Amino acid sequence: MTMKHVLLALALSSAAFAQNDLKPLRAGIVGLDTSHVPAFTKLFNKGETTGELAGIKVTTGYTGGTDMPASATRKEKFTQMLRDMGVEIAPTIPDLLAKVDVVLLESVDGRIHLQEAREIFKAGKPVFIDKPVAGTLAEAVAVFELAKKHNVKIWSSSSSRFGADLIALKSNPEIGDILSVTTWGPCSYQSGTPDLFFYAIHGIESLFTLMGTGCESVSRAKGRVTDQVTGMWKDGRVGTYRGILKGKPEFGALVFGSAGVRQGAKTISYEALCRQIGTFFRTGTPPVSEAETLEIFTFMEAADESARQGGKPVSLAEVLAKAKKEAAKLIE
């Protein structure tokens, strides 16, 4: 798919929305401790009259936050930024839910996502959950199961998935059938969650966007300069993520295909993600399936297990089965 085709697809999508009399939607944001919050609010509140963002406005926020440094040091700053943009700050999640139609769960600390989701889902409103879905794979499984219990539509994604150049790589005729992929990006860890959940998820989400699902096993070599995770897919293809610990922290992908080899995918697009979120809020159809999201998180948690075992291959099926048993206890 060329850039021209990507832009045409977005234009057609916008035209479809323009043909409808769109009901205004009030959006609430839970967790005001990430740079995504002001960035997304600016996009939704810029006043588009047609297209995926039209009629959706962030009206209410709930600060939340934890003792995680990435949260504690930034939540007041981003809360004030939203106040300055005219967004009301609610004292509790229930107060926020009473004033909105749709919800973005943005808390940067995935360890509290399950706890917050328990409250949010009771309102029965559509929810986008920013990365990571939760603090562990078991909690991620529990989040999806709770959503089903409350008949709530949810989905989650990194903004890397919808970058125009990544999409262009996915259907490039000069590549042909995708046989193998290596993605890379900056990789920093956050104590209390699996290593790759915090920032490596961007490059891993790109990997799965290009490779698709079907990864069976993972092996990991965790060094001081590079954190490398290699997955074996059921059809024999190999996908690799390289986390950059030292050196220039660029994003990218190298795709090996039946017709050629191409490199790209340097950009991450907040706007493209927000347009997908807007479409979801209108249609109720998630652009990324639960199965794919859980496979991505199984891949990342299996990578931790591989590191604990000295780099031995670890079965995703075994890791997911264990997580599902733990999840059942979390939702009892």
C-alpha positions as CSV (number, residue, x, y, z in Angstrom):
1,M,0.0,0.0,0.0
2,T,1.5,3.3,-1.1
3,M,1.2,6.6,0.8
4,K,-1.3,7.7,-1.8
5,H,-3.5,4.7,-1.0
6,V,-3.2,5.3,2.8
7,L,-4.4,8.9,2.3
8,L,-7.2,7.8,0.0
9,A,-8.4,5.3,2.6
10,L,-8.5,8.0,5.3
11,A,-10.3,10.4,3.0
12,L,-13.0,7.8,2.2
13,S,-13.4,7.0,5.9
14,S,-13.8,10.8,6.6
15,A,-16.4,11.1,3.8
16,A,-18.4,8.2,5.3
17,F,-18.6,10.0,8.6
18,A,-19.5,13.3,6.9
19,Q,-22.6,11.7,5.5
20,N,-24.1,11.0,8.9
21,D,-25.7,13.3,11.4
22,L,-23.2,12.6,14.2
23,K,-24.4,12.7,17.8
24,P,-21.9,14.7,20.0
25,L,-19.9,12.4,22.2
26,R,-18.4,13.5,25.5
27,A,-15.1,11.8,26.1
28,G,-13.6,11.2,29.6
29,I,-9.9,10.5,30.2
30,V,-8.9,8.4,33.3
31,G,-5.3,8.8,34.2
32,L,-3.7,12.2,33.4
33,D,-0.1,11.1,33.8
34,T,1.1,10.6,30.3
35,S,2.0,12.9,27.4
36,H,-0.7,11.1,25.4
37,V,-3.4,13.0,27.4
38,P,-2.8,16.6,26.2
39,A,-1.8,15.3,22.7
40,F,-5.0,13.3,22.3
41,T,-7.2,16.1,23.8
42,K,-5.8,18.6,21.3
43,L,-6.7,16.3,18.5
44,F,-10.2,15.5,19.6
45,N,-11.0,19.1,20.7
46,K,-9.7,20.9,17.6
47,G,-13.2,21.1,16.2
48,E,-13.3,18.9,13.1
49,T,-16.8,18.9,11.6
50,T,-16.2,15.8,9.4
51,G,-14.1,12.7,9.7
52,E,-13.3,10.3,12.5
53,L,-12.8,13.0,15.2
54,A,-15.9,15.0,14.4
55,G,-18.3,15.6,17.3
56,I,-16.1,13.9,19.9
57,K,-14.8,16.2,22.6
58,V,-12.8,15.5,25.7
59,T,-14.8,17.2,28.5
60,T,-13.7,15.5,31.7
61,G,-10.6,14.0,33.2
62,Y,-9.6,12.1,36.3
63,T,-6.0,12.6,37.5
64,G,-5.4,9.2,39.2
65,G,-1.7,8.2,39.2
66,T,0.6,6.0,41.3
67,D,4.1,6.1,42.8
68,M,5.7,5.0,39.6
69,P,8.1,7.8,38.7
70,A,6.7,8.2,35.2
71,S,3.3,8.9,36.8
72,A,4.2,10.7,40.0
73,T,6.5,13.3,38.4
74,R,4.1,14.2,35.5
75,K,0.5,13.9,36.6
76,E,0.1,17.4,38.0
77,K,1.7,18.9,34.9
78,F,-0.7,17.1,32.5
79,T,-3.7,17.7,34.8
80,Q,-3.0,21.5,34.6
81,M,-2.6,21.3,30.9
82,L,-6.1,19.9,30.6
83,R,-7.5,22.5,32.9
84,D,-5.9,25.1,30.7
85,M,-7.7,23.5,27.7
86,G,-11.1,23.8,29.4
87,V,-11.4,20.2,30.6
88,E,-13.2,19.6,33.9
89,I,-11.2,17.6,36.4
90,A,-13.5,15.1,38.3
91,P,-12.6,14.0,41.8
92,T,-13.4,10.3,41.2
93,I,-13.9,7.9,38.4
94,P,-17.7,7.5,39.1
95,D,-18.0,11.3,38.9
96,L,-16.3,11.3,35.6
97,L,-18.4,8.4,34.3
98,A,-21.6,10.3,35.1
99,K,-20.6,13.1,32.7
100,V,-19.2,11.3,29.6
101,D,-20.3,8.9,26.9
102,V,-17.0,7.2,26.1
103,V,-13.8,6.6,28.0
104,L,-10.1,6.6,27.3
105,L,-8.1,4.8,30.0
106,E,-4.7,6.5,29.8
107,S,-3.0,5.8,33.1
108,V,0.7,5.3,32.3
109,D,1.1,2.7,35.1
110,G,-0.5,-0.5,33.7
111,R,-0.5,-2.0,37.2
112,I,-3.7,-0.1,38.1
113,H,-5.6,-0.7,34.8
114,L,-7.5,-3.8,36.1
115,Q,-8.5,-1.9,39.2
116,E,-9.6,1.1,37.2
117,A,-11.4,-1.0,34.6
118,R,-13.5,-2.7,37.4
119,E,-15.0,0.8,38.0
120,I,-15.2,2.0,34.4
121,F,-16.9,-1.1,33.0
122,K,-19.8,-0.8,35.4
123,A,-21.0,2.2,33.4
124,G,-21.3,0.1,30.2
125,K,-19.6,2.7,28.0
126,P,-17.0,2.0,25.2
127,V,-13.4,2.1,26.4
128,F,-10.1,2.6,24.7
129,I,-7.2,1.3,26.9
130,D,-3.8,2.8,26.1
131,K,-0.8,0.6,26.3
132,P,-0.2,-1.5,28.3
133,V,-3.6,-3.2,28.7
134,A,-2.6,-4.2,32.2
135,G,0.4,-4.8,34.5
136,T,0.7,-8.6,33.8
137,L,-0.6,-11.0,31.2
138,A,-3.0,-12.5,33.7
139,E,-4.5,-9.1,34.4
140,A,-4.8,-8.3,30.7
141,V,-6.8,-11.5,30.3
142,A,-8.9,-10.5,33.3
143,V,-9.6,-7.0,31.7
144,F,-11.0,-8.6,28.6
145,E,-13.1,-11.1,30.5
146,L,-14.5,-8.4,32.7
147,A,-15.4,-6.3,29.6
148,K,-17.4,-9.3,28.3
149,K,-19.1,-9.7,31.7
150,H,-20.3,-6.1,31.5
151,N,-20.9,-6.2,27.8
152,V,-18.5,-3.4,27.2
153,K,-16.6,-2.9,23.9
154,I,-12.9,-2.3,24.5
155,W,-9.6,-2.4,22.6
156,S,-6.0,-1.4,23.1
157,S,-3.1,-0.5,20.9
158,S,0.2,1.3,20.6
159,S,0.2,4.3,18.3
160,S,3.0,2.6,16.3
161,R,0.5,0.3,14.6
162,F,-1.1,3.0,12.6
163,G,2.0,4.9,11.3
164,A,1.5,5.5,7.6
165,D,4.9,4.1,6.6
166,L,4.3,1.0,8.6
167,I,1.0,0.5,6.8
168,A,2.7,1.1,3.5
169,L,5.3,-1.7,4.3
170,K,2.5,-4.1,5.1
171,S,1.1,-4.2,1.6
172,N,4.0,-3.1,-0.5
173,P,4.1,-5.1,-3.8
174,E,7.8,-4.6,-4.0
175,I,8.1,-6.7,-0.8
176,G,5.6,-9.4,-1.8
177,D,4.7,-12.0,0.8
178,I,6.2,-11.1,4.2
179,L,8.7,-13.9,5.2
180,S,10.5,-12.3,8.1
181,V,10.6,-9.0,10.0
182,T,12.9,-7.2,12.4
183,T,11.6,-4.2,14.2
184,W,13.5,-2.0,16.7
185,G,13.0,1.0,19.0
186,P,13.9,2.6,22.3
187,C,13.5,0.2,25.2
188,S,13.3,1.3,28.8
189,Y,12.0,-0.8,31.7
190,Q,9.7,0.1,34.6
191,S,10.0,-1.7,37.9
192,G,7.0,-3.8,38.8
193,T,5.9,-4.8,35.3
194,P,7.3,-7.2,32.7
195,D,10.3,-5.6,31.0
196,L,8.8,-5.1,27.6
197,F,5.3,-3.8,28.6
198,F,6.4,-0.2,29.3
199,Y,8.1,1.1,26.1
200,A,9.3,-1.9,24.0
201,I,5.6,-2.5,23.2
202,H,5.8,0.1,20.5
203,G,8.3,-2.0,18.4
204,I,6.6,-5.3,19.3
205,E,3.2,-4.0,18.2
206,S,4.8,-3.0,14.9
207,L,6.3,-6.5,14.6
208,F,2.9,-8.1,15.0
209,T,1.3,-5.6,12.6
210,L,3.6,-6.8,9.9
211,M,3.9,-10.5,10.8
212,G,0.4,-11.1,12.0
213,T,-0.5,-13.6,14.7
214,G,0.6,-17.2,15.0
215,C,3.8,-16.9,17.1
216,E,4.5,-20.2,18.9
217,S,7.7,-19.6,20.9
218,V,10.0,-16.9,22.1
219,S,13.7,-16.7,23.0
220,R,15.5,-13.6,24.4
221,A,19.0,-12.3,24.7
222,K,19.0,-9.5,27.2
223,G,22.3,-7.5,27.0
224,R,23.4,-4.1,28.2
225,V,23.2,-2.5,24.8
226,T,20.5,-4.4,23.1
227,D,17.5,-6.5,24.3
228,Q,16.7,-8.9,21.5
229,V,13.6,-11.1,21.4
230,T,13.0,-13.6,18.6
231,G,9.7,-15.3,17.9
232,M,9.1,-18.4,15.8
233,W,5.8,-18.4,14.0
234,K,3.8,-21.6,13.3
235,D,4.4,-21.3,9.5
236,G,8.2,-21.2,10.1
237,R,8.6,-17.5,9.7
238,V,10.8,-15.6,12.2
239,G,10.1,-12.2,13.7
240,T,12.6,-10.3,15.8
241,Y,12.4,-7.2,18.1
242,R,15.6,-5.3,19.0
243,G,15.3,-3.0,22.0
244,I,17.7,-0.2,21.9
245,L,19.2,0.3,25.4
246,K,22.2,2.4,24.2
247,G,22.6,4.4,21.0
248,K,20.3,6.5,18.9
249,P,16.7,5.6,20.0
250,E,15.0,5.3,16.6
251,F,12.0,3.3,15.6
252,G,12.1,1.2,12.5
253,A,11.4,-2.1,10.7
254,L,13.2,-4.2,8.1
255,V,10.9,-6.5,6.1
256,F,12.1,-9.5,4.1
257,G,9.7,-10.6,1.5
258,S,9.2,-12.9,-1.5
259,A,9.9,-10.1,-3.9
260,G,12.3,-7.8,-2.0
261,V,13.6,-6.3,1.2
262,R,12.5,-2.8,2.4
263,Q,13.1,-0.7,5.5
264,G,10.8,1.9,7.0
265,A,8.3,2.5,9.9
266,K,10.2,5.3,11.7
267,T,7.1,7.3,12.6
268,I,4.5,6.9,15.3
269,S,1.2,8.7,14.6
270,Y,-1.0,9.9,17.5
271,E,-3.4,11.4,15.0
272,A,-3.8,8.1,13.2
273,L,-4.5,6.3,16.5
274,C,-7.0,8.9,17.6
275,R,-8.8,8.5,14.3
276,Q,-9.1,4.8,14.9
277,I,-10.3,5.5,18.5
278,G,-12.9,7.9,17.0
279,T,-14.1,5.3,14.6
280,F,-14.4,2.8,17.4
281,F,-16.4,5.1,19.5
282,R,-18.9,5.6,16.6
283,T,-19.1,2.0,15.4
284,G,-18.3,-0.2,18.5
285,T,-15.9,-2.2,16.3
286,P,-12.4,-2.6,17.6
287,P,-9.7,-2.3,14.9
288,V,-7.4,-4.7,16.8
289,S,-8.8,-8.0,18.1
290,E,-8.6,-9.3,21.7
291,A,-6.7,-12.4,20.4
292,E,-4.0,-10.4,18.7
293,T,-3.6,-8.1,21.7
294,L,-3.3,-11.0,24.1
295,E,-0.8,-12.7,21.8
296,I,1.4,-9.6,21.9
297,F,1.3,-9.5,25.7
298,T,2.0,-13.3,25.9
299,F,5.0,-12.7,23.6
300,M,6.3,-10.1,26.0
301,E,5.7,-12.0,29.1
302,A,7.2,-15.2,27.6
303,A,10.3,-13.1,26.8
304,D,10.7,-12.5,30.5
305,E,10.5,-16.2,31.2
306,S,13.0,-16.9,28.5
307,A,15.4,-14.4,30.1
308,R,14.9,-16.2,33.4
309,Q,15.8,-19.5,31.7
310,G,19.0,-18.2,30.1
311,G,17.5,-17.5,26.7
312,K,15.8,-20.8,26.1
313,P,12.7,-20.9,23.8
314,V,9.5,-20.5,25.8
315,S,6.1,-21.7,24.5
316,L,3.4,-18.9,24.2
317,A,0.7,-21.5,24.7
318,E,2.0,-22.6,28.0
319,V,2.5,-19.0,29.2
320,L,-1.0,-18.0,28.2
321,A,-2.6,-21.1,29.8
322,K,-0.9,-20.3,33.1
323,A,-2.1,-16.7,32.8
324,K,-5.7,-17.7,32.2
325,K,-5.7,-19.8,35.4
326,E,-4.4,-16.7,37.3
327,A,-7.0,-14.5,35.6
328,A,-9.9,-16.7,36.7
329,K,-8.9,-16.0,40.3
330,L,-8.8,-12.2,39.6
331,I,-12.3,-12.0,38.3
332,E,-14.0,-14.3,40.8
